[in-house]
Amino acid sequence: MSRAIPDRRRWLGQALAAGLGSALAGPTALAQALSGSAADAVLAASFGRIPDASQLRRVFAAGPPASVLIAVLAPHKLLGWPQQLSDQARAHLGPALQNLPHLGRLSGRGSTMPLEALLQLQPDLVLDSGTADASHTSALQRLATQTGLPCVLVQGSLEQHARQLRQVGALLGEPSRGETLAAYAEAVAALTREVTQSLAPGQRPRVYLGRSSNGMETGLAGSINLELLEYAGGINVAAQAGRGGLTRVSMEQILAWNPEVIVTQEPLFAQRVRQDPLWRGVSAVRAGRVHCAPNWPFGWLDGPPSVNRLLGLRWMLSKLHPQAKALQGLPPLAQEVGRFYQLFYGAELTPAQLQQLMALAA
């Protein structure tokens, strides 16, 4: 297969910051998606000529965060999953998503997708989602140069999810769907603000978020993997170790931090914490505040850091601030879980599936 490499590739990151989004010529899908001010745009960088939304039928997700974003907005346009999904994870997805193949990834922890295989898929667009730093942006530019495929990078922070859903929905030709999901994201954000702004000094609990099967991986200050914890009004105890991404820690460090709450998505780690005598010196364990969030089909807290976290945010608020006035009188979490899975994933959970998720979430 051959494909002409576009003569001109535009990097919109600086242009958007300077308010030059109007420089796009013609009614492209990208231009249509850039509604509102440039400061509100989450479409951070673009290379190549983006097809009109009516012609976008085959979209390749460069990494797991982008795959979830495309899956919830336009499941019929997602070519496949960049990450391996277990049978259990697939069982919690709607019919349009359950049988999509595993293709491999272009971004994140090591590329597993050969460019030749990518070209054979003939995608109309490559979409990536994450932090739009120089490294991320240059990698996407290099991909566009090597393949001639149009590529878009979307900012992926938690507070941007409503704008992300709205603008990427327009980009993919699903503006109505994007608006519906954005409204849900805005409601969750409003609830979060109501809870966190009502907290008095000293009411933000000190929290350790344990990743990996032994829980000895966590995130430093500013890590996107810990974004939900801080957004929900918790204090990341590992922030004392500095800023950055993921890091390995020791039991001695955790004992010194002495978190008031421990959260994880690893059931084996949660079980170990509750049973291992080494952990009994931690305040969270003595107080019974060790909480495990479900991770099917995607993590409620992370894995990947995409719109799947919107449900985890509601869960995290209830674990960190159980007495918050704004949380009183809300529908039961089980009801919200069923609604979210149907709305975002197109999955009608069976009573057994819902019961299993709630057993973990409890």
N, C-alpha and C positions, 0 to 999 in steps of 0.2 A: 504494500500500500504506500502511496506517496501523497504528501500533503504539502502545499506551498507554505513556506514560512512567511508570516506577515511582514511587510516592509517596516512597519512602525509598531513598536511595543511601548505602551504607556504605563508609567508607574504613577498611580494616582495618590499615593500616600501624601507627598508634599503638596500636590495640587489641591487635595481636599482640605488640608489644614489651612491653605491660603485662600480657600473659598473659590477655587477655580473649577469646580465640578461642572460648570456650565460650558467648559471648553470642549466637552464631548460633542461630537458631531452626529446628528441624526438621531432617530428614535430607537436607540439600541436598548436592549434589556437592562444594561448597566445604568444608562441614563435614566430610564424609567424607574429604576429601583432607588435612585438617589433623590428621594423626596425629602423636603425639609432642608434645613441648613447643613452646610458642609461639616459643621462641628458635631452634628448628630449622626453623621455617616459612619457605618461600621464596615463598609466595603473599603478596605484600606489600600489595596493595591490591585492593579489589573494589567495584564499583558496580553496583547493580541486583540483582535476584533471579536467582541462578545456577540454571539448571534442574538437576533430578536427572540424574545421570550416564546413566541409561537413556534420557533424552530428548535428550541432546546428540548430534546427528547432523551438524550443519553448523557448523564452526568457522572463523572468519576470523582469519588471522594478521596482526597490525597491522604487523609488520616482519619482516625476514629472520631474526633470531634465533628469534623465535617460530615461524616457518614450519618451520625445521629441527626444532624441539622437537616440534611437532605431527606432522610427517612421520614421525619415527622412532617415535612412540608410537601414533598413530592415523591412518595414511595415508588411510584411507577416510573420515575426517571432515574433512580439510583441503580447503577450497573451492578454493584455488589459491595461486599463488606471488605474494608482494608484490614480488619481484625478478625481473628478466629472467634466464632460464637459457638458456645456449647449447645447441646440439644436442649438443655434447660432454659438457656437464654432465648433460643429461637421459639420455644413453646410460649413465651410471654410476648410475642410479637403478633401482629395481624397477618392474615394470609398473604398480603402483597409483599411482606418482608421476610417471612419465615424461610423461604427456599432460595433466597438470593445467594449466589456463590461467594466464597472467600476469594478475593483477588490479590490481596497484598497492599502494602502501603508505600507512599512516596515520602511521607514526612514523619516526624517523631523519632522514636528510638530505632533508627536504621531502616533504610528502604528495602523492601522485599518485592518490589514490582519492577521487573525489567522494562526499559523504555520500549523495546520491541513489542512486548506483550501489551503495553498500554496503547500503542498505536494500532494494534490489531483490533482493539475494542472500539475504535473510532468514536471516542466521546465527543460530544459537541462542546463540552466544557469540563475543565478540571477545577474543582473547588476545594480550597483549603481553609481551615479555621483555626485560629490560635493567636498568639501574641505577634503583632506585626512589627517585630524588630528587624534590624538590618540583616541578620542571618536568615531569618524566615523569608523575608522579602527577596533577598538575592537568590535563594534556592529556588523560589518559584519563577523568578526571571530566567534563571538558567534552564529550568525545565521547559519554559515556553520557547526559549531559543533553540534548544536541542530537538524539540518535537514539532514546533509550529502550532501547538494546540493553544487555544485561548485559556487563560488561567486567571482566577480571582482569589484573593486572600481576604478573609473576613475576620474582623476582630472578634474575640471570643470570650470576653469577660462576663461574669455573672450579671452585673448591673446593666449590661448591654443586651440581654437576651430578648427583651421586647422589641427593641429596634432591629436586632439581628433577624428575628423571625419575620418582622414586617418587610424589611428591605430584601432579604434573601428570598422571601416568598414572591415578591414582585420580580426579582431577577429570574426566578425559575418559572415564571408564568402562573403562579398560584397566589395572587394578591389577597383573595378572600380567605383562603386557608391561613395565610400569614397573619392576617388581621385577627382571626379567631384565636390563634395560638398566642399572638402578642398580647391580646386582652387578658388571657390567663396569666401570662408572665407579669403583666402590670399589676394584677390583683395580688399576686404573691409578693411582689416588691412593696406594694402599699402596706400589706400586712406586716412585712418585715420591718419597715420603717416605723410603723405604729408600735411594735413590740420594743425595738431597740431604742427608740427615742424616749420611751417611758422609763428606761432603766436608770436608777439612781447610781451615783458613784459607788463603786464596789460591788455592784450587782452582776457584772459581767464575769462569768465563771472562767477559771483557768483550765484550759482543755488540751489534752493530748490526742492527736489523731494518728492512730497506728495503722500503717500499711504493711503489706506482705504477710506471709503466713505466720511469722513470729512477731509481727508488730513493731519491729525495730527500724522501720523506715518511716520517715515523716517528712514534712515540708518546713522550710525556713520561712522567715518573714517575707511576704511578697510572692510566695509560691502559688501558682494558679491552682495547684492541687489542694491547697488549704483555704482557698478563697471563700468557700461556702461557710466554713467555720467562723471566720472573722466577720463576714457579711451578716451572719445570724447573731452577732453580739457576743461571740466567745473570744477569749484571749488565747492565742496560740502560744503555749509554753515554750515551744522550740524556737520562737522568734528571738529568744535570748541568745541563741547561737549565731545570730546574724541573718542577713538577707541572702536570698538565692532560691534554688529549686529544691528538689528532693535530696535527702541526706540520710545516712545511717547513724543511728544513735546507740548508746549503751544503756544497760539497766541502771548503772550508776547515775547517768544523766537524768533518766526519768525519775528516779527516787529523789534526786536533788530538786527537780522541778516540782515534784509532788502535785500533779494536776488534780483538780476537783472533779473533773469529768473525763472519761476516756471514751472515744468513739472510734468505730472501725467499720469496715465492710467485710472483714475476714472472720467468719464464724469460729474457725479453729483458734484464732488469736483471742477472741472474746471469751471462749471457753477456758483457755489456758489462764488468762488474767484472773478469772473468777476462782480458779482452783489452785494455782501455783502459789505456795507460801511466800515466794520472793516478792510477789506483788501486794502482799497484805499490808505493807508499810505505806502504800500509796493512798491518799485521802479518798480518791474516786472509788477504789475497791472497798474500803471500809464503809463508805456511804452507799454502796450498791448502785453507783452511777457509772456503770459500764454498759455501753449501748452499741448494738450492732445493726447497721442499716443493710437492707437487702441489696443485691447487685444483679438482679435479673430484670430485664434483659441487659441493662447497663447499671452501673453503680448509682445509687441515690446521692452519693457524696462526691464521686469522682469516677474516673475510669469508664468513659472519658470525661474531661471537663467540658460538657456541652449542656444542652437544654434539659437533659435527663436530671440535672441537679435541681430543677424547679420543685420537683416532688420532695427531694431530700431536704430542701430548705424548710418546707413546712414541717417535716419530721424533726429537723434539727432544732427549730424554734421550740417545739414541744419538749425536747429533751433538755435544752439549756435553760429555758424559762417556763417551767410548767405552771407557774402561778401567774403568768402575765395575763392581765385583764383582757387584752385583745384576742387571746386564744380561747377565752371562755365562750361557750355557746356556738362554736364552730361545728360544722358537721363532723361526725366521727372520722378518724383518719382512714379507716377501712373504706368508707364511702368515697373519700377523696382519692384514694389509691385506685379504686375501680374506675372512677371518672377519668383520672389522668391516663391510665393505660388505654382506655378506649379512645380518648380524645387525641392523644399524641401518637400512640403506637398502633391504633386500630385493632386492639386486642380486647376481646370480651373474655375477661378472666372467669374461669370456672370457680365455684365455691371452694374447691380444694386448693386451687392456686392462690386465691385471695387469702385463705386461711394460713397457708404456708408463708406467704409474704408477711402477714401480720404477726405471725409467731416470731419471725426474725426481727421485725420492726419493734416488737414489744420489749 
